[in-house]
């Protein structure tokens, strides 16, 4: 099955054959629910309800030139199945309706009219304390309740980790990677070179990359940034755990902190996150992952809709460097 918004009848027959739509439940309309990065996603409307259908293809939907493993859809389904055991986590996420492993298709509960939190990158946009607390509680429950003494191979997600590792820990620090940062800001390429040629920084980032690739004891979301959070009528929700794996919780916390800093959230908001999360085993490692995520978002291909000046970026890079080199 190949999802296509122009082929509603074929999709209806497919969904009915899978038992995800009733025989007397025709599709009323199809639409694309926001801008997806990784997958081809449709909202299916019938007269009684709406569903979200996602298909993982052998490339990144937004960047077709970048290959990506189709089995990420199956891993994401396993994540939703896993958290069904834990109501405190499930309440933040859509319910899994079904998965077709051979076609790499997921069907999920539709969380309704919503927007992601990438608006935080725009000037004067603030995360509320309630929302900051909700993000921390989600991560705390996920990391604590899924903890395992023995490693869980179901969530190794090795191919997706290798892909992410390339774009977080390697590509942004390559001197001549073909990505002209002056296309974002005149003078930014020269500023970036101070970091790209620093052997001590590159060695530290390489070491952190190996920590990322190592297996751990807690299930991580793996891509916990504003594009994976939804603002809905029933509160903050979390989606898109396709980068999930069993690793060290400090990675999720570092990514979260980095994006709060990139979005110019105040120190009280960040402090609230850590108060709500609870004890952190290795705060230094959180800071180091925070620094790497800031650098890769400023220097790498996965750019964000930031409203930062060249000076803002320069100062953030300096802060990130200090965090990594602790």
RAUR-V33920 format. One record per pair of residues at least 24 apart in sequence whose ideal C-beta (glycine too) atoms are under 6 Angstrom apart, sorted by the first residue. I is the first residue (numbers start at 1). J is the second residue. D is the distance in whole Angstrom. If there is no record, write none. Layout:
i->I j->J d->D
i->I j->J d->D
This chain:
i->1 j->103 d->4
i->3 j->40 d->5
i->3 j->55 d->4
i->5 j->30 d->5
i->18 j->98 d->6
i->20 j->97 d->6
i->20 j->98 d->5
i->20 j->107 d->5
i->36 j->61 d->6
i->37 j->62 d->5
i->50 j->110 d->4
i->51 j->107 d->6
i->51 j->110 d->6
i->52 j->108 d->4
i->52 j->110 d->5
i->53 j->107 d->6
i->54 j->106 d->5
i->55 j->104 d->6
i->55 j->105 d->5
i->56 j->104 d->4
i->68 j->163 d->6
i->69 j->159 d->4
i->70 j->104 d->4
i->72 j->160 d->5
i->72 j->242 d->4
i->73 j->104 d->4
i->73 j->106 d->5
i->74 j->101 d->5
i->75 j->157 d->5
i->76 j->241 d->6
i->76 j->242 d->4
i->77 j->106 d->6
i->78 j->154 d->6
i->79 j->241 d->4
i->79 j->244 d->5
i->86 j->145 d->5
i->88 j->141 d->5
i->89 j->141 d->5
i->89 j->142 d->6
i->92 j->138 d->5
i->92 j->237 d->6
i->92 j->238 d->5
i->93 j->238 d->6
i->111 j->230 d->6
i->111 j->232 d->5
i->111 j->237 d->5
i->112 j->232 d->6
i->114 j->230 d->4
i->114 j->231 d->6
i->114 j->232 d->4
i->115 j->231 d->5
i->116 j->227 d->5
i->116 j->230 d->6
i->117 j->226 d->4
i->117 j->229 d->4
i->118 j->226 d->5
i->118 j->227 d->6
i->118 j->305 d->6
i->120 j->226 d->5
i->120 j->263 d->4
i->121 j->263 d->5
i->121 j->304 d->6
i->121 j->305 d->5
i->121 j->306 d->5
i->122 j->307 d->5
i->123 j->307 d->5
i->127 j->265 d->6
i->127 j->269 d->6
i->129 j->272 d->5
i->131 j->236 d->5
i->132 j->269 d->5
i->132 j->272 d->5
i->132 j->273 d->5
i->133 j->276 d->4
i->134 j->236 d->5
i->136 j->273 d->5
i->136 j->276 d->4
i->136 j->277 d->4
i->137 j->276 d->6
i->138 j->238 d->6
i->139 j->252 d->5
i->140 j->277 d->5
i->140 j->278 d->6
i->143 j->218 d->4
i->143 j->249 d->4
i->146 j->218 d->6
i->146 j->219 d->4
i->147 j->217 d->5
i->147 j->218 d->5
i->148 j->217 d->6
i->151 j->215 d->5
i->152 j->246 d->5
i->155 j->244 d->6
i->155 j->245 d->5
i->155 j->246 d->5
i->157 j->245 d->4
i->160 j->243 d->5
i->161 j->245 d->6
i->164 j->243 d->6
i->165 j->209 d->6
i->165 j->213 d->6
i->167 j->300 d->6
i->167 j->302 d->6
i->168 j->296 d->5
i->169 j->205 d->6
i->169 j->209 d->3
i->171 j->300 d->6
i->172 j->295 d->6
i->172 j->296 d->5
i->172 j->299 d->4
i->172 j->300 d->4
i->173 j->202 d->5
i->173 j->205 d->6
i->185 j->310 d->5
i->191 j->314 d->6
i->192 j->299 d->5
i->204 j->324 d->6
i->205 j->292 d->6
i->208 j->288 d->6
i->208 j->292 d->6
i->215 j->246 d->6
i->216 j->246 d->5
i->216 j->247 d->4
i->216 j->248 d->4
i->218 j->249 d->5
i->219 j->246 d->6
i->220 j->245 d->6
i->220 j->247 d->5
i->220 j->251 d->6
i->220 j->252 d->5
i->221 j->252 d->6
i->224 j->252 d->5
i->224 j->255 d->5
i->224 j->256 d->5
i->225 j->255 d->6
i->225 j->259 d->5
i->226 j->259 d->6
i->250 j->282 d->5
i->250 j->285 d->4
i->250 j->286 d->5
i->250 j->289 d->6
i->251 j->289 d->5
i->253 j->286 d->5
i->254 j->286 d->5
i->254 j->289 d->3
i->254 j->290 d->4
i->254 j->293 d->6
i->255 j->293 d->5
i->257 j->290 d->4
i->258 j->290 d->5
i->258 j->293 d->4
i->258 j->294 d->5
i->284 j->326 d->6
i->287 j->323 d->4
i->288 j->324 d->5
i->290 j->323 d->6
i->291 j->320 d->4
i->291 j->323 d->3
i->291 j->324 d->4
i->294 j->320 d->4
i->295 j->320 d->5
